Amino acid sequence: MPGFFREDHDHFRRTVKQFVQRELIPYVDEWERLELFPDEVFRRAGELGLFAAHYAEDVGGGGGDFWFSVAKSEELAKCRSAGVAMGLLVQGDIATPVIADLGTKEQIEEFLTPAIHGQKIAALGVTEPNAGSDVAGIQTWARKDGSDYIINGAKTYITNAVRADFVTMLVKTSPEAGAHGCSFFIVPTNTRGFSVAKKLKKIGNHASDTAELAFDDMRVPARYLLGEENRGFMHLMQNFQSERAIACTSAVAGAQASLDDAIEFGRDRKAFGKPLIKREYWQHKFVSLQTKIEAARALSYHAADLYNQDRWVRKVPVELETVKIISMAKVFVGDVASEVIDESLQFHGGAGYMEESSVARAWRDQRLFRIGAGTTETMRYYLAKLMGL
Ligand SMILES: Cc1cc2nc3c(=O)[nH]c(=O)nc-3n(C[C@H](O)[C@H](O)[C@H](O)COP(=O)(O)OP(=O)(O)OC[C@H]3O[C@@H](n4cnc5c(N)ncnc54)[C@H](O)[C@@H]3O)c2cc1C
């Protein structure tokens, strides 16, 4: 797309593409079966600069902008395992940006720099058994005790959490204050009182690990408080915007991969004496699906551009107009990706319903997009407010 990707982005994209082709695709079937991909993948992705590209040089990053994250999200989506792609995006783009924004020099050295070099695995802990969309309703509580905090509570559905070295976690520091009582902490997972209560079984994204976490009188030193006390909610809302923007570009690339796979399948598969792809019914359907993908990609790039302009060019907090377009993209892309992948599965007939087919995996995996990082309904709820309805 002219105007967005420069030569350095293209060079980076080629690095990710090679990594996907040589070091992910040959193994994803096995990792899906094992329901975990090796820790080594984080180390290797870090070594290749996948996590660091868009971070500033003074924290150990490559000094690039948001388009590096976009390019990465698109290429990772082509590994045909959304679980692997998600685990890697959480590491570099979801659990760590808030440390770059708010972290002290010591926090950056201890957590961010090792994470973006693939030496420590990161998770983001926000959702709780009793609070998901309504983040301000979280109940995990950090009570001040001298110069430490004592944290009690639980988190659930946390990606990478089974083997994370640390969790960037939102907790209540003023339980009575709602959204204005939330704070971010970075919690090393070897802290006494921290436990992985359960590895969760999912209907898709099998290769990623997802866990429920429990905190039992977990003593966390004040130096692990990230940013100012009680300002965490605002920072989370900022963090959500980049997460949603790259989730959109990743989902569009995933939908494109499914459609491309379907078209290839249809060149060989014959019914009633002709390759399926020669049936006008499917040709017209694919034309319309490709058009929707183009529209979804254009809206996602517009969202990414606004985000990039705010954070990298003007270096300001995310503007409301940006939040609006990102939220719209999240809703629109969700509908398009679901339709494209469902039709791609239908086009495969019985083969599409078989466990081992990549379209079946894509069909299961894409379902998460309309739930994770803000459900479609929550996006519409915020959009109605942003549109002043
Ligand atoms: C595989 C997976 C990985 C995840 N990874 C992480 C992670 O790494 N870190 C993390 O913190 N979280 C993670 N999540 C959690 C995810 O972000 C939440 O599941 C999501 O935000 C929805 O919250 P909830 O599940 O509590 O649903 P709820 O908030 O209970 O929502 C239930 C239903 O109510 C609807 N609803 C809610 N509010 C409104 C409203 N105002 N109007 C209309 N309808 C509404 C929702 O849209 C939904 O349909 C993950 C989830 C999954 C499934």
The ligand as an SDF file (V2000), in Angstrom:
LIG
                    3D

 53 58  0  0  0  0  0  0  0  0999 V2000
   -8.2880  -17.1750   23.8560 C   0  0  0  0  0  0  0  0  0  0  0  0
   -8.4030  -15.9160   24.6590 C   0  0  0  0  0  0  0  0  0  0  0  0
   -7.2480  -15.1980   24.9580 C   0  0  0  0  0  0  0  0  0  0  0  0
   -7.3290  -14.0640   25.7500 C   0  0  0  0  0  0  0  0  0  0  0  0
   -6.1680  -13.4140   26.1230 N   0  0  0  0  0  0  0  0  0  0  0  0
   -6.2350  -12.4350   27.0660 C   0  0  0  0  0  0  0  0  0  0  0  0
   -5.0350  -11.8790   27.6140 C   0  0  0  0  0  0  0  0  0  0  0  0
   -3.9130  -12.2200   27.2190 O   0  0  0  0  0  0  0  0  0  0  0  0
   -5.1580  -10.9480   28.6000 N   0  0  0  0  0  0  0  0  0  0  0  0
   -6.3590  -10.5280   29.0670 C   0  0  0  0  0  0  0  0  0  0  0  0
   -6.4000   -9.7010   29.9580 O   0  0  0  0  0  0  0  0  0  0  0  0
   -7.5250  -11.0310   28.5450 N   0  0  0  0  0  0  0  0  0  0  0  0
   -7.4750  -11.9730   27.5770 C   0  0  0  0  0  0  0  0  0  0  0  0
   -8.6350  -12.5000   27.0550 N   0  0  0  0  0  0  0  0  0  0  0  0
   -9.9190  -12.0270   27.5740 C   0  0  0  0  0  0  0  0  0  0  0  0
  -10.7520  -11.2400   26.5700 C   0  0  0  0  0  0  0  0  0  0  0  0
  -10.2180   -9.9780   26.3470 O   0  0  0  0  0  0  0  0  0  0  0  0
  -12.1860  -11.2200   27.1690 C   0  0  0  0  0  0  0  0  0  0  0  0
  -12.7080  -12.5280   27.0330 O   0  0  0  0  0  0  0  0  0  0  0  0
  -13.0770  -10.2020   26.4860 C   0  0  0  0  0  0  0  0  0  0  0  0
  -12.6670   -8.8980   26.7890 O   0  0  0  0  0  0  0  0  0  0  0  0
  -14.5410  -10.3740   26.9020 C   0  0  0  0  0  0  0  0  0  0  0  0
  -14.6840  -10.3980   28.2820 O   0  0  0  0  0  0  0  0  0  0  0  0
  -15.5090  -11.5790   28.9740 P   0  0  0  0  0  0  0  0  0  0  0  0
  -15.0080  -12.8740   28.4120 O   0  0  0  0  0  0  0  0  0  0  0  0
  -15.4510  -11.4230   30.4340 O   0  0  0  0  0  0  0  0  0  0  0  0
  -16.9920  -11.4010   28.4760 O   0  0  0  0  0  0  0  0  0  0  0  0
  -18.1180  -10.4510   29.1320 P   0  0  0  0  0  0  0  0  0  0  0  0
  -17.5560   -9.1020   29.3700 O   0  0  0  0  0  0  0  0  0  0  0  0
  -18.7160  -11.1580   30.3010 O   0  0  0  0  0  0  0  0  0  0  0  0
  -19.1710  -10.3790   27.9780 O   0  0  0  0  0  0  0  0  0  0  0  0
  -20.1480  -11.3930   27.7450 C   0  0  0  0  0  0  0  0  0  0  0  0
  -21.0540  -10.9260   26.5990 C   0  0  0  0  0  0  0  0  0  0  0  0
  -21.6940   -9.6970   26.9900 O   0  0  0  0  0  0  0  0  0  0  0  0
  -21.4960   -8.7300   25.9700 C   0  0  0  0  0  0  0  0  0  0  0  0
  -21.4520   -7.3830   26.5180 N   0  0  0  0  0  0  0  0  0  0  0  0
  -20.6090   -6.8880   27.4580 C   0  0  0  0  0  0  0  0  0  0  0  0
  -20.8360   -5.5710   27.6550 N   0  0  0  0  0  0  0  0  0  0  0  0
  -21.8330   -5.2190   26.8060 C   0  0  0  0  0  0  0  0  0  0  0  0
  -22.5300   -4.0000   26.5370 C   0  0  0  0  0  0  0  0  0  0  0  0
  -22.2200   -2.8590   27.1590 N   0  0  0  0  0  0  0  0  0  0  0  0
  -23.5130   -4.0380   25.6050 N   0  0  0  0  0  0  0  0  0  0  0  0
  -23.8470   -5.1880   24.9710 C   0  0  0  0  0  0  0  0  0  0  0  0
  -23.2340   -6.3610   25.1890 N   0  0  0  0  0  0  0  0  0  0  0  0
  -22.2310   -6.3710   26.0960 C   0  0  0  0  0  0  0  0  0  0  0  0
  -20.1590   -9.1110   25.3550 C   0  0  0  0  0  0  0  0  0  0  0  0
  -20.0290   -8.5490   24.0740 O   0  0  0  0  0  0  0  0  0  0  0  0
  -20.2800  -10.6250   25.3250 C   0  0  0  0  0  0  0  0  0  0  0  0
  -21.0100  -11.0050   24.2000 O   0  0  0  0  0  0  0  0  0  0  0  0
   -8.5890  -13.6130   26.2150 C   0  0  0  0  0  0  0  0  0  0  0  0
   -9.7460  -14.3180   25.8700 C   0  0  0  0  0  0  0  0  0  0  0  0
   -9.6650  -15.4510   25.1200 C   0  0  0  0  0  0  0  0  0  0  0  0
  -10.9230  -16.2030   24.8090 C   0  0  0  0  0  0  0  0  0  0  0  0
  1  2  1  0
  2  3  1  0
  2 52  2  0
  3  4  2  0
  4  5  1  0
  4 50  1  0
  5  6  2  0
  6  7  1  0
  6 13  1  0
  7  8  2  0
  7  9  1  0
  9 10  1  0
 10 11  2  0
 10 12  1  0
 12 13  2  0
 13 14  1  0
 14 15  1  0
 14 50  1  0
 15 16  1  0
 16 17  1  0
 16 18  1  0
 18 19  1  0
 18 20  1  0
 20 21  1  0
 20 22  1  0
 22 23  1  0
 23 24  1  0
 24 25  2  0
 24 26  1  0
 24 27  1  0
 27 28  1  0
 28 29  2  0
 28 30  1  0
 28 31  1  0
 31 32  1  0
 32 33  1  0
 33 34  1  0
 33 48  1  0
 34 35  1  0
 35 36  1  0
 35 46  1  0
 36 37  1  0
 36 45  1  0
 37 38  2  0
 38 39  1  0
 39 40  1  0
 39 45  2  0
 40 41  1  0
 40 42  2  0
 42 43  1  0
 43 44  2  0
 44 45  1  0
 46 47  1  0
 46 48  1  0
 48 49  1  0
 50 51  2  0
 51 52  1  0
 52 53  1  0
M  END
$$$$
